[in-house]
């Protein structure tokens, strides 16, 4: 069924409004709450609807001209699945699409009826590489895509009447093409996001010019749809204790009672010049990062990105208040671990410590203010291999004894 110019105008306006609404939410840059959980998914399934437009000759076997050219619009439906090739930015997206051309209108504009792409159902299969232009920590993600596709006219063999008078050599039903385009994805909840994208499908002839074949045609596709999260990144299990933990070995007495001086080449030492990191605090019975908590974690990520801290491993431990249970502390620790991974810290550098009660005394003051110390997640830097690289020291002070020399 073909859509008229008025219907197409309203549909196009609707897509523009949706895109502008998504961009208007761009100031909500950081993903929070359930939408952060959506960005942690490893696999996404998507569905969409849109407008498919054919740009090309009416008769594929005749040169393109003003008389032999048409832009024909039809509704389109598609489904896809998307999964990561790298930790954050690059995804693979297989996709299948379908559009039903208006045969009555298509036959009316044809002269001889050879163009199967105007009068038949169309089915296409694509393989796209999707490049995210921002870190997954953001709620609004613009992206680019490109790949290769295969277009098939009349996949179900439903149109045969007009072929009796057409030589078989003049019937063209398949076409390879190269899709390129851009879109924006807006995380809505733990399992759902909204996306809008537009793309151009370049036929093989328009990329690799071959005049011996029919005159090339291109298509455009504007779609809007939903994506569903199908899985989440695994969180490292607790495997180290924080209470017997030595961040600077073999200097501390617990790890090495006897320390012998050893000369170690600089390239063999562990670069971890930082001894402590920011602690984040949570509201009672909640596992949601506040704005101040995210700011503290961003400072930690920035410090860990410095060259002198490039070998730091992290122990992340959660604590809970008397009125809470260990499960809420484990969720807080997992949330902080996920934030570090989204911020570019390799999961190989992260460990989780035991979940422990906070231990702070509330006294007689209001619990919400005093016991916040119990509702915390601590990040302790340490070297996974030793010894520690020498830290830069200030130059020695001037001594009057030097005058005697």
C-alpha positions as CSV (number, residue, x, y, z in Angstrom):
1,X,0.0,0.0,0.0
2,X,1.5,3.3,-1.1
3,X,1.1,6.4,1.2
4,X,-0.1,9.7,-0.2
5,X,1.8,13.0,0.0
6,X,-0.3,14.2,2.9
7,X,0.1,11.1,5.0
8,X,3.9,11.1,4.3
9,X,4.1,14.7,5.3
10,X,2.5,14.0,8.7
11,X,4.6,10.9,9.2
12,X,7.8,12.9,8.4
13,X,6.7,15.6,10.8
14,X,6.1,13.0,13.5
15,X,9.6,11.6,13.1
16,X,11.1,15.1,13.2
17,X,9.2,15.9,16.5
18,X,10.4,12.6,18.0
19,X,14.0,13.4,17.0
20,X,13.8,16.9,18.4
21,X,12.3,15.6,21.7
22,X,15.2,13.1,22.0
23,X,17.8,15.9,21.4
24,X,16.0,18.2,23.9
25,X,16.7,15.6,26.6
26,X,20.5,15.7,25.7
27,X,21.3,17.8,28.9
28,X,20.4,14.7,30.9
29,X,23.8,13.4,29.8
30,X,24.5,10.9,32.5
31,X,22.5,7.7,32.5
32,X,20.9,7.2,35.9
33,X,18.7,4.6,37.7
34,X,17.1,2.1,35.4
35,X,18.3,3.7,32.2
36,X,21.9,2.9,33.4
37,X,20.9,-0.7,33.7
38,X,19.8,-0.6,30.1
39,X,23.2,0.6,28.9
40,X,24.8,-2.3,30.7
41,X,23.1,-4.8,28.4
42,X,25.2,-6.9,26.0
43,X,22.5,-7.6,23.4
44,X,19.6,-5.6,22.1
45,X,16.6,-6.6,19.9
46,X,14.9,-3.8,18.0
47,X,11.8,-3.3,15.9
48,X,10.8,-0.2,13.9
49,X,8.5,1.4,11.3
50,X,9.3,4.0,8.7
51,X,9.2,5.3,5.2
52,X,11.0,3.5,2.4
53,X,11.7,5.7,-0.7
54,X,12.8,4.4,-4.1
55,X,14.9,6.9,-6.1
56,X,15.6,5.7,-9.6
57,X,14.5,5.0,-13.2
58,X,11.0,3.7,-13.9
59,X,12.6,1.3,-16.4
60,X,15.8,-0.2,-15.1
61,X,17.0,-1.1,-18.6
62,X,16.8,2.4,-20.0
63,X,19.0,5.4,-19.3
64,X,17.9,7.7,-16.5
65,X,16.2,10.8,-17.7
66,X,13.6,13.3,-16.5
67,X,10.9,11.2,-18.0
68,X,12.4,7.9,-16.7
69,X,12.8,8.7,-13.0
70,X,10.5,8.4,-10.0
71,X,10.6,8.8,-6.2
72,X,8.2,6.3,-4.9
73,X,7.4,6.1,-1.1
74,X,6.0,3.1,0.8
75,X,5.7,2.1,4.5
76,X,8.4,-0.2,5.8
77,X,8.9,-2.5,8.7
78,X,12.1,-3.9,10.1
79,X,13.7,-5.9,13.0
80,X,17.2,-6.2,14.1
81,X,19.5,-7.5,16.8
82,X,22.6,-5.7,18.1
83,X,25.6,-6.9,20.2
84,X,29.0,-5.4,21.0
85,X,32.2,-6.1,19.1
86,X,34.2,-3.9,21.5
87,X,33.6,-3.0,25.1
88,X,31.8,0.3,24.5
89,X,31.7,1.9,21.0
90,X,31.4,-0.7,18.2
91,X,28.4,-3.0,17.6
92,X,27.3,-5.5,15.0
93,X,23.7,-5.2,13.8
94,X,22.1,-7.8,11.5
95,X,18.8,-6.5,10.2
96,X,15.8,-7.6,8.1
97,X,13.3,-5.3,6.5
98,X,10.1,-5.5,4.5
99,X,8.0,-3.1,2.4
100,X,4.9,-3.7,0.3
101,X,4.8,-1.6,-2.9
102,X,1.6,-0.4,-4.3
103,X,1.2,-2.5,-7.4
104,X,-1.6,-0.5,-8.8
105,X,0.3,2.8,-8.6
106,X,3.6,1.1,-9.6
107,X,2.0,-0.5,-12.7
108,X,0.4,2.9,-13.6
109,X,3.8,4.7,-13.7
110,X,5.5,1.9,-15.6
111,X,5.8,1.9,-19.4
112,X,6.8,-1.8,-20.0
113,X,6.6,-3.3,-16.5
114,X,10.2,-4.5,-16.2
115,X,11.0,-2.8,-12.9
116,X,10.3,-5.4,-10.2
117,X,11.4,-3.0,-7.5
118,X,8.4,-0.7,-8.1
119,X,5.5,-3.2,-8.4
120,X,6.5,-5.9,-5.9
121,X,7.0,-6.7,-2.3
122,X,10.6,-5.9,-1.2
123,X,12.7,-7.8,1.4
124,X,16.2,-6.8,2.4
125,X,18.9,-8.3,4.6
126,X,21.7,-6.1,6.1
127,X,24.8,-6.4,8.2
128,X,25.8,-3.1,9.8
129,X,28.6,-1.9,11.9
130,X,27.3,0.7,14.4
131,X,29.7,3.2,15.9
132,X,28.5,5.0,19.1
133,X,29.7,8.6,19.1
134,X,29.6,9.0,22.9
135,X,30.3,6.8,25.9
136,X,27.5,4.5,27.0
137,X,27.4,6.4,30.3
138,X,25.2,8.9,28.5
139,X,21.5,8.6,28.2
140,X,21.3,10.0,24.7
141,X,23.6,8.2,22.2
142,X,24.1,9.4,18.6
143,X,25.6,6.9,16.3
144,X,26.7,6.2,12.7
145,X,26.3,3.0,10.8
146,X,27.4,1.4,7.5
147,X,27.6,-2.1,6.0
148,X,26.4,-4.2,3.1
149,X,22.9,-5.4,2.2
150,X,20.9,-7.6,-0.2
151,X,17.6,-6.5,-1.7
152,X,15.1,-9.0,-3.1
153,X,12.0,-8.0,-5.1
154,X,8.9,-10.2,-4.9
155,X,10.3,-12.7,-2.4
156,X,7.1,-14.6,-2.2
157,X,6.5,-15.0,-6.0
158,X,3.1,-13.4,-5.9
159,X,3.3,-11.3,-9.1
160,X,3.6,-13.3,-12.3
161,X,0.9,-12.0,-14.7
162,X,3.0,-9.3,-16.4
163,X,6.1,-11.5,-16.8
164,X,4.6,-13.5,-19.7
165,X,5.3,-10.7,-22.2
166,X,8.7,-9.8,-20.7
167,X,11.9,-11.6,-21.7
168,X,13.5,-13.3,-18.7
169,X,16.7,-11.3,-19.3
170,X,14.8,-8.1,-18.7
171,X,13.6,-9.2,-15.2
172,X,15.9,-7.9,-12.4
173,X,14.8,-9.0,-8.9
174,X,18.0,-8.7,-6.8
175,X,20.4,-6.0,-5.9
176,X,23.4,-5.6,-3.6
177,X,23.7,-2.3,-1.9
178,X,25.7,-0.4,0.8
179,X,23.7,1.2,3.7
180,X,25.1,4.3,5.4
181,X,23.4,6.6,7.9
182,X,23.0,8.1,11.4
183,X,20.7,7.9,14.3
184,X,20.1,8.7,18.0
185,X,19.2,6.3,20.8
186,X,17.5,7.4,24.0
187,X,17.5,5.1,27.0
188,X,14.1,5.1,28.6
189,X,14.1,2.3,31.3
190,X,15.9,-0.8,32.5
191,X,14.7,-2.8,29.4
192,X,13.7,-0.2,26.8
193,X,15.1,2.6,24.5
194,X,13.7,4.7,21.7
195,X,15.7,5.2,18.5
196,X,15.3,7.3,15.4
197,X,17.5,6.9,12.4
198,X,17.8,7.8,8.7
199,X,20.0,6.2,6.0
200,X,20.8,6.0,2.4
201,X,21.1,2.6,0.6
202,X,23.6,3.0,-2.3
203,X,23.1,0.3,-5.0
204,X,26.1,-1.6,-6.2
205,X,26.1,0.1,-9.6
206,X,26.2,3.6,-8.0
207,X,29.3,2.6,-6.0
208,X,31.1,0.4,-8.6
209,X,30.0,1.9,-11.9
210,X,29.2,-0.7,-14.4
211,X,27.4,0.7,-17.5
212,X,26.8,-2.8,-18.9
213,X,24.2,-3.3,-16.2
214,X,20.9,-1.4,-15.7
215,X,21.0,2.2,-14.6
216,X,21.6,2.3,-10.8
217,X,18.9,3.3,-8.2
218,X,19.2,4.3,-4.6
219,X,16.8,4.1,-1.7
220,X,16.3,6.0,1.6
221,X,14.8,4.7,4.8
222,X,13.7,6.9,7.8
223,X,12.7,4.8,10.8
224,X,11.7,5.1,14.4
225,X,11.4,2.2,16.8
226,X,12.1,0.5,20.1
227,X,15.1,-1.6,21.4
228,X,14.8,-4.1,24.1
229,X,17.7,-5.1,26.4
230,X,18.3,-8.9,26.4
231,X,21.2,-9.3,28.9
232,X,23.7,-7.6,31.2
233,X,27.4,-7.5,31.8
234,X,28.4,-9.9,34.6
235,X,29.6,-8.4,37.8
236,X,32.8,-9.8,39.3
237,X,32.0,-12.0,42.3
238,X,33.5,-11.2,45.8
239,X,36.9,-12.8,46.1
240,X,39.1,-10.7,48.3
241,X,38.7,-9.4,51.9
242,X,39.2,-5.7,52.7
243,X,40.1,-6.0,56.4
244,X,43.4,-7.9,55.8
245,X,44.2,-5.9,52.7
246,X,47.6,-4.2,52.2
247,X,47.6,-1.5,49.5
248,X,51.4,-0.9,49.4
249,X,53.2,-4.2,49.6
250,X,55.9,-5.1,50.5
251,X,56.2,-2.1,52.8
252,X,53.5,-2.8,55.4
253,X,54.2,-5.1,58.3
254,X,51.2,-7.4,57.7
255,X,52.4,-8.4,54.2
256,X,56.1,-8.4,54.7
257,X,57.6,-8.2,58.3
258,X,61.1,-8.1,56.9
259,X,61.8,-5.8,54.0
260,X,65.0,-6.1,52.1
261,X,66.2,-3.4,49.7
262,X,65.9,-4.6,46.1
263,X,66.8,-2.6,43.0
264,X,64.0,-3.1,40.4
265,X,64.1,-1.7,36.9
266,X,61.6,1.0,36.4
267,X,59.7,-0.9,33.6
268,X,59.2,-3.8,36.0
269,X,57.7,-1.9,38.9
270,X,54.0,-1.2,39.6
271,X,52.9,2.3,38.7
272,X,50.4,3.2,41.4
273,X,51.2,6.5,43.1
274,X,47.7,7.1,44.6
275,X,47.0,5.8,48.1
276,X,43.3,6.5,48.5
277,X,40.2,7.4,46.4
278,X,36.9,9.1,47.0
279,X,34.2,7.2,48.9
280,X,30.6,7.5,47.7
281,X,27.5,7.5,50.0
282,X,23.9,6.4,49.4
283,X,20.5,7.2,50.8
284,X,18.9,4.7,53.1
285,X,17.6,1.5,51.5
286,X,18.7,2.9,48.0
287,X,21.2,1.8,45.4
288,X,21.1,4.9,43.2
289,X,24.1,7.2,42.5
290,X,23.4,10.8,43.4
291,X,25.0,13.7,41.4
292,X,27.7,14.1,44.1
293,X,28.5,10.4,44.0
294,X,28.9,10.4,40.3
295,X,31.1,13.5,40.6
296,X,33.3,11.7,43.1
297,X,33.6,8.6,40.9
298,X,34.5,10.8,37.9
299,X,37.3,12.2,40.0
300,X,38.5,8.7,40.8
301,X,38.4,7.7,37.1
302,X,40.4,10.8,36.2
303,X,43.0,10.0,38.8
304,X,43.3,6.4,37.6
305,X,43.7,7.5,34.0
306,X,47.0,9.3,34.9
307,X,50.2,7.6,33.8
308,X,51.6,7.3,37.3
309,X,48.5,5.3,38.3
310,X,48.1,3.1,35.2
311,X,48.8,-0.1,37.1
312,X,46.5,0.5,40.0
313,X,44.0,-2.2,40.7
314,X,40.9,-1.5,42.7
315,X,39.1,-3.2,45.6
316,X,35.5,-2.1,45.8
317,X,33.7,-2.9,49.0
318,X,30.1,-2.1,50.1
319,X,28.9,-1.3,53.6
320,X,25.4,-1.2,55.0
321,X,23.6,0.4,58.0
322,X,21.9,-1.4,60.9
323,X,18.4,-1.0,59.4
324,X,19.5,-2.5,56.1
325,X,20.7,-5.9,54.8
326,X,23.8,-7.1,52.9
327,X,21.9,-7.3,49.6
328,X,21.5,-3.5,49.3
329,X,25.2,-3.1,50.0
330,X,26.1,-5.7,47.3
331,X,23.9,-3.8,44.8
332,X,25.7,-0.5,45.6
333,X,29.1,-2.1,45.1
334,X,27.9,-3.6,41.8
335,X,26.6,-0.2,40.7
336,X,30.0,1.4,41.4
337,X,31.9,-1.4,39.6
338,X,29.6,-0.8,36.6
339,X,30.3,2.9,36.7
340,X,34.1,2.3,36.6
341,X,33.7,-0.1,33.6
342,X,31.6,2.4,31.7
343,X,34.1,5.1,32.6
344,X,36.9,3.2,30.8
345,X,38.5,1.2,33.7
346,X,39.2,-2.3,32.5
347,X,37.3,-5.0,34.4
348,X,40.6,-6.8,34.9
349,X,41.6,-4.0,37.3
350,X,38.5,-4.4,39.5
351,X,37.9,-6.7,42.5
352,X,35.0,-6.8,45.0
353,X,35.5,-7.1,48.7
354,X,33.3,-8.6,51.4
355,X,30.0,-6.9,52.2
356,X,30.3,-5.6,55.7
357,X,28.2,-3.7,58.3
358,X,29.2,0.0,58.4
359,X,30.1,0.0,62.1
360,X,29.6,3.7,62.7
361,X,27.7,4.7,65.9
362,X,24.6,6.7,65.3
363,X,24.4,8.1,68.8
364,X,21.3,10.2,69.6
365,X,21.5,12.3,66.4
366,X,19.1,11.8,63.4
367,X,20.0,8.6,61.6
368,X,19.7,10.1,58.1
369,X,22.7,12.4,58.9
370,X,24.9,10.5,61.2
371,X,24.6,7.0,59.8
372,X,25.3,8.0,56.2
373,X,28.9,6.8,57.0
374,X,27.5,3.3,57.1
375,X,25.8,3.5,53.7
376,X,29.0,3.7,51.6
377,X,31.1,2.1,49.0
378,X,34.9,2.3,49.4
379,X,37.4,2.1,46.6
380,X,40.9,1.1,47.7
381,X,43.7,1.3,45.1
382,X,46.5,-1.3,45.3
383,X,49.2,-2.9,43.1
384,X,48.4,-6.3,41.7
385,X,52.1,-6.9,41.4
386,X,55.0,-5.3,43.2
387,X,57.1,-3.5,44.1
388,X,55.7,0.0,43.9
389,X,57.5,2.4,41.5
390,X,59.4,5.2,43.4
391,X,57.2,8.2,43.8
392,X,58.7,11.6,42.8
393,X,60.3,13.3,45.7
394,X,60.9,17.1,46.3
395,X,64.5,18.3,45.8
396,X,66.7,18.3,48.9
397,X,66.8,21.5,51.0
398,X,70.0,23.6,51.1
399,X,72.2,22.8,54.0
400,X,74.8,25.2,55.6
401,X,77.1,22.2,55.9
402,X,77.6,22.4,52.1
403,X,79.6,25.5,52.6
404,X,82.4,23.5,54.4
405,X,83.0,21.6,51.2
